[in-house]
């Protein structure tokens, strides 16, 4: 199949898409190493690298979940507090 243009194009597309996938995952691995203690394995045993990676991934997912939860709480409670404080500000302003 040497010289088949369709297979060469398919190989080029496959190579380009695989490079994009690698480029997309490298920042995630960098953040895991820096912020989630995955740069050095502190556990001992045969399964310690697997456990370390699992714990780092769980911490990453938990952080994302907490950020989403905080955003939902903020969007839910902020209008309520804003109305309460605005009403209180109006009472103070009219009494002066």
PyMOL commands that set and color helices and strands:
alter all, ss='L'
color gray80, all
select helices_A, chain A and resi 5-35+48-95
alter helices_A, ss='H'
color red, helices_A
deselect
rebuild
show_as cartoon
